[in-house]
C-alpha cells in the first residue's frame, strides 16, 4: 500500500529501504543508480506492538540517513521509500501504517518477509524461511505470494528466537515444579530471575517477543555444550523450520533461502530434504526494500535485476 506526499518538481528521486523487525530497524538510503548514500539502525519497529512508536523509529532512521549523507531534511520530499515492517502481514496494521502521515515523496508499506524474499532472490521467484525474533515462510511465485506461519508468538512463530526463549522458560518452571530434571541451561536461566518463579511469571506477563528472543542465544550456546534441554529445543526449532519448508516445496517452490538472525544456527538442525533445496540469499530485506522502492520509482523488471546485480559488485 502507498500514499503520496507533494512532489518536488525536477528533483531526482532518492530511494529509502527500511527493514523494521521485532528487534531492530535498519534503513538504507540510495540513489537511482543503486549507490548506497547512508545507513542507520534503530530500535524495534513491529507495528503490531505500537504503530506510532514503530513509525517514529522508522522516520528517525530515515532522517539519520539523510543527515549522514550530508543532505538537508527537506530532501525527504525526494525520497521514495519502501517500509518493510514486521506486523504489516496483517491487513489492518498494514492499512493503518499506509495511511499514517509520512515525510516522503512516496511511501510503500509491505511486510518484512516480502522484502526479504525480494532481496534473497533479486526479484525472481523463490521462497524464504525467516528465523529471527519471529518465524515465517514466504514465497514469490508467478506474480503472487504465499505465506506460511508468522501469525505472532501467541499462536505461531514456532522455531523463532522468541519461541526458543519462551519454551526455555516454560521448562524452567517445569523443573521448579519437579516435572522434569534440572539441566545447566535451566539452572542458568532460573538464576537470571533470582531463582524466583514469580519473577518469570511477571516477566512473561509483560514481555514482547523481542524480550523472549534475548534468551535465545543462551539456548544456542548451551546446545553447543550438549545440554539435553537446549538440544531438544534446537531439534524442535529445526523441525518447525522443516515444516515450513515442506509447505513451500509442496507448492512448487524449488529454491529456499534461510534468513534472520537464527538462520545459520538452526541450519545444522534441519532435515536433509530441506537442506537440499537451500540456496544462499543474494541479498537481505534491505536489498529487497530498495528493489521495491526502485520499481515504484519507475525502473522496469529487467532494469531492476541488472540494478540489483550492479549493487552487489
C-alpha positions in Angstrom: 0.0 0.0 0.0 1.2 3.6 -0.6 0.2 7.1 0.0 1.7 10.2 -1.7 3.0 13.5 -0.3 3.5 16.6 -2.5 6.1 16.0 -5.3 9.3 18.0 -5.8 9.3 19.0 -9.4 12.6 18.2 -11.2 14.3 16.6 -8.3 15.8 13.1 -8.9 14.3 10.6 -6.5 16.2 9.1 -3.6 15.4 5.6 -2.5 15.0 4.5 1.1 14.7 0.9 2.1 13.6 0.1 5.7 13.7 -3.3 7.3 11.7 -2.9 10.5 11.9 -6.0 12.6 10.9 -7.1 16.0 14.3 -6.4 17.5 15.7 -3.6 15.4 15.1 -1.3 12.5 17.6 -0.8 9.6 17.4 1.8 7.0 19.5 2.4 3.8 19.4 5.4 1.6 20.5 5.0 -2.1 20.4 7.0 -5.3 18.7 5.8 -8.5 21.9 4.1 -9.7 21.8 1.9 -6.6 24.8 3.5 -4.8 24.4 3.5 -1.0 24.5 7.0 0.4 24.0 6.2 4.1 22.6 3.6 6.6 21.1 3.8 10.0 20.0 1.5 12.8 17.2 2.0 15.3 15.1 0.1 17.8 12.2 -2.4 17.3 9.6 -1.5 14.6 7.0 -4.2 14.8 3.8 -2.2 14.1 1.7 -4.8 15.8 3.1 -3.6 19.1 2.6 0.1 18.6 2.1 1.9 15.3 3.1 5.4 16.4 6.3 4.3 18.2 7.3 1.9 15.4 6.9 4.6 12.7 8.7 7.1 14.9 11.7 4.7 14.9 11.4 4.3 11.1 11.2 8.1 10.4 14.1 8.8 12.8 16.2 6.2 10.9 15.3 7.9 7.6 16.3 11.3 9.0 19.6 9.9 10.3 20.3 8.6 6.8 19.8 12.0 5.2 22.0 13.6 7.9 24.7 11.0 7.4 24.6 11.6 3.6 25.1 15.3 4.2 21.6 16.1 2.8 19.2 18.6 4.3 16.0 17.4 6.0 13.8 18.9 3.2 15.3 16.3 0.8 13.0 13.8 2.5 10.5 15.0 -0.1 12.7 13.4 -2.8 12.5 10.0 -1.1 10.5 7.1 -2.5 10.5 4.7 0.5 9.7 1.1 1.0 8.9 0.5 4.6 9.1 -3.3 5.1 7.7 -3.8 8.6 7.1 -6.7 11.0 3.4 -6.8 11.7 2.5 -5.5 8.2 1.5 -9.0 7.1 -1.8 -8.3 9.0 -4.0 -6.3 6.6 -5.4 -3.9 9.3 -1.9 -3.0 10.6 -0.6 -2.6 7.0 -3.5 -0.3 6.1 -3.0 1.8 9.2 0.7 2.2 8.5 0.0 3.1 4.9 -2.5 5.8 5.9 -0.2 7.3 8.5 1.3 10.7 7.6 5.0 10.5 6.4 7.7 12.9 5.3 8.4 11.2 2.0 7.5 11.8 -1.7 6.0 8.3 -1.6 5.9 5.6 1.0 5.0 2.0 0.3 4.3 -0.3 3.2 4.8 -4.0 3.0 5.8 -6.9 5.3 9.5 -7.5 6.1 9.0 -11.1 4.8 8.0 -9.8 1.3 11.1 -7.5 1.2 13.4 -10.3 2.4 12.1 -12.6 -0.3 12.6 -10.0 -3.0 16.2 -9.4 -1.7 17.0 -13.1 -1.4 16.1 -13.9 -5.0 16.6 -10.4 -6.5 13.0 -10.2 -7.7 12.8 -13.7 -9.1 10.5 -16.5 -7.9 11.7 -18.3 -4.8 11.0 -18.9 -1.2 12.5 -18.0 2.2 12.2 -19.2 5.8 12.9 -16.4 8.2 14.1 -17.4 11.6 14.6 -14.3 13.7 12.6 -12.8 16.6 9.7 -14.4 14.8 9.4 -17.0 12.1 7.6 -17.2 8.7 7.7 -19.0 5.4 7.2 -16.7 2.3 7.5 -17.2 -1.4 7.1 -15.1 -4.5 5.6 -17.3 -7.3 4.1 -16.4 -10.7 3.4 -12.8 -9.7 1.7 -13.7 -6.4 2.9 -14.6 -2.9 2.5 -17.4 -0.5 2.7 -17.1 3.3 3.1 -19.8 5.9 3.1 -19.1 9.6 4.2 -15.8 11.1 0.9 -15.3 12.9 2.5 -13.9 16.1 4.1 -15.6 19.2 0.8 -16.2 21.0 -0.3 -18.7 18.4 2.6 -19.1 15.9 6.2 -18.2 15.2 7.5 -21.7 16.1 11.2 -22.1 15.9 11.9 -18.4 16.3 14.2 -16.7 18.8 11.1 -15.6 20.8 9.8 -19.1 20.7 13.1 -20.6 21.9 13.2 -18.1 24.8 9.6 -18.7 25.9 9.9 -22.5 25.6 13.1 -22.5 27.7 11.4 -20.5 30.5 8.4 -22.9 30.3 10.9 -25.8 31.1 12.5 -23.8 33.9 9.1 -23.8 35.6 8.6 -27.5 34.8 11.9 -28.2 36.6 10.9 -26.0 39.5 7.7 -27.9 39.8 9.6 -31.2 39.8 8.1 -32.2 36.4 11.5 -32.6 34.7 15.2 -32.7 35.7 17.3 -29.6 36.1 20.0 -29.1 33.5 22.7 -26.4 33.3 20.6 -24.4 30.9 17.6 -24.4 33.2 19.7 -23.6 36.3 21.3 -20.7 34.5 18.1 -19.2 33.3 16.5 -19.6 36.7 19.4 -17.7 38.3 18.8 -14.9 35.8 15.4 -14.4 37.5 16.9 -14.7 41.0 15.6 -18.3 41.2 12.1 -16.9 41.7 9.3 -18.5 39.6 7.1 -15.5 40.2 9.7 -13.2 38.6 9.4 -15.4 35.5 5.6 -15.0 35.6 5.9 -11.2 35.9 8.4 -11.0 33.1 6.2 -13.2 30.8 3.1 -11.2 31.5 4.6 -8.1 30.0 7.2 -9.4 27.7 7.2 -8.7 24.0 8.6 -11.3 21.5 11.9 -9.3 21.4 12.2 -9.8 25.2 11.9 -13.6 24.9 14.2 -13.6 22.0 17.0 -12.1 24.1 17.1 -15.5 25.9 17.7 -17.5 22.6 21.5 -17.0 22.5 21.7 -18.8 25.8 19.8 -21.8 24.4 22.0 -21.9 21.3 25.2 -21.7 23.4 24.0 -24.5 25.8 23.1 -26.7 22.8 26.7 -26.5 21.7 27.6 -27.8 25.1 25.1 -30.7 24.7 22.7 -29.6 27.3 19.8 -32.0 26.8 17.0 -29.4 27.1 18.8 -27.0 24.8 19.4 -29.8 22.2 15.7 -30.7 22.4 14.7 -27.2 21.8 17.1 -26.8 18.8 15.8 -30.0 17.3 12.2 -28.8 17.7 13.1 -25.5 16.1 14.7 -27.3 13.2 11.6 -29.4 12.9 9.3 -26.4 12.7 11.5 -24.8 10.0 11.3 -28.1 8.1 7.5 -28.0 8.3 7.6 -24.5 6.7 10.0 -25.8 4.0 7.7 -28.8 3.2 4.8 -26.5 2.8 6.6 -24.2 0.4 8.1 -27.1 -1.6 4.6 -28.7 -1.9 3.5 -25.5 -3.7 6.2 -25.8 -6.3 8.9 -23.7 -4.8 12.3 -25.2 -5.5 14.7 -22.6 -4.1 14.7 -21.8 -0.5 16.8 -19.3 1.4 17.2 -19.2 5.2 17.2 -15.7 6.6 17.1 -14.0 10.0 19.4 -13.9 13.0 19.0 -17.6 13.8 19.3 -18.9 10.2 22.9 -20.2 10.4 22.4 -21.5 13.9 19.4 -23.6 13.0 20.6 -24.8 9.6 22.5 -27.8 11.0 19.3 -29.0 12.8 17.4 -29.1 9.5 16.4 -32.3 7.7 18.4 -33.3 4.7 15.5 -32.8 2.3 15.2 -29.2 3.5 19.0 -28.5 3.2 19.0 -30.0 -0.3 16.8 -27.1 -1.5 18.7 -24.3 0.2 20.4 -21.6 -1.8 22.4 -18.7 -0.4 20.3 -15.5 -0.3 21.5 -13.0 -2.8 20.5 -10.1 -0.6 18.6 -9.2 2.5 15.4 -7.4 3.4 17.1 -4.0 2.9 18.1 -5.0 -0.6 14.5 -6.2 -1.3 13.0 -3.0 0.1 15.3 -0.9 -2.2 14.2 -3.1 -5.2 10.6 -2.4 -4.3 11.3 1.3 -4.0 13.2 1.3 -7.3 10.3 -0.3 -9.0 7.9 2.3 -7.6 10.3 4.9 -9.0 9.9 3.6 -12.5 12.6 1.0 -13.1 11.4 -1.9 -15.2 11.7 -5.6 -14.1 14.7 -6.2 -16.4 16.4 -3.0 -15.3 15.7 -3.9 -11.7 17.5 -7.2 -12.0 20.5 -5.5 -13.6 20.4 -2.8 -11.0 20.4 -5.4 -8.2 23.4 -7.2 -9.7 25.3 -4.0 -10.1 24.7 -3.0 -6.5 26.5 -6.2 -5.3 29.6 -5.9 -7.4 
